[in-house]
Amino acid sequence: MNFRRIATIAVVASAVAALVVGCGSSSTESQTTAEGKTVLRYQGSPSQVTWYELADHLGYFERVSLEWKGDTTSGPQDIQSVATNQVDIGGAFNGSVAKLQQAGSKITAVVSANGSDTDTFQGYYSLEGSGINTARDLIGKKVGINTLGAYHEYAIKEWLHRQGLSDDEIKQVEFIVVPPVNTETALRQKQVDVGNLGTIIKDVALEHGGLHEIFRDTDLIGNLAIASYVVRDDFIASNADDVKDFVQGTARAIRWAQTHPRAEVVAKFEEIINGRGRAENTNFVQHFKSAGIPAPGGVIGADEYTLWVDEAVRLGELPAGIDVTKLFTNEFNPYANGTFPPEANSDGEPLAAG
């Protein structure tokens, strides 16, 4: 779950373009199934399972049904597709959500999508013996990330800033777009000096040896959700009960993964992938370690937006004075609105002792 852009101007331009296109296709009418359920269109990711796909598999939706419209190329692309009414739900890095909203797109984050914790994190690596060990060593070097203008560029720049580099020095770090599956090769062939690695790609690369960890995102942010699922505001206004059903089911699926053994979660992911007939494999999900989202049921915290909005303001990419609490809502989340106790399981019951 990782996502993209070319420069600050390009970020804003694409977001505005998405808004303009969306103005021509803003119908809030939704399709329904033969059973009367509201169809929610979405984009997936190859060989991966979203939390709402898990929710659907677990039978947590009562009012909504999912319709796969293809696979997304990135988080920013995914939420722009929401803004332009090509799909109804999408997810991206919280900083990208804030930028798209500030560019004029009427979308709201409704539940966390992914994050980092002790078991599930993003690392930033150089080759052993390269001499690249500290923040200052990155000046003048090439850093491979999956997309520009999204999470990894933000994370690295924030880390460099906290390590004492000036803005001028940070500008001397060159960011290169490298598809995650190619990052290890790019590092070993010295096409980039530092690369971001996460999930199964990181696990496999580290098994091959010869890599030095410079830092990991949890060193910077601790255990924190970093992305959210969003819905158009007009869809919320016209289909509030359906959005509530989507959020409660997705939140319960996250909670199910948070409270069940890893093997059970992996088995469910395998069932979903093998059952949807998209010519995928289950290698990726075998490396699932944790939900990566610290808050029960993916309840969104203001700090999960404030960190990135403050950085964007410092970098001149967003205006000062943004009220981050207006970027998201927890009103539909059962672990926040009083439906379930915050520490309950996915059925709203107390967790079993031990």
Helices and strands as residue ranges (DSSP letters): H 8-23, E 38-44, H 51-58, E 64-71, H 75-83, E 89-93, H 94-102, E 107-116, E 122-127, G 136-138, E 142-145, H 151-162, H 167-171, E 174-177, G 180-182, H 183-188, E 194-198, H 199-208, E 211-216, H 217-221, E 224-232, H 233-238, H 240-259, H 262-275, G 285-287, G 296-298, H 303-314, G 324-326
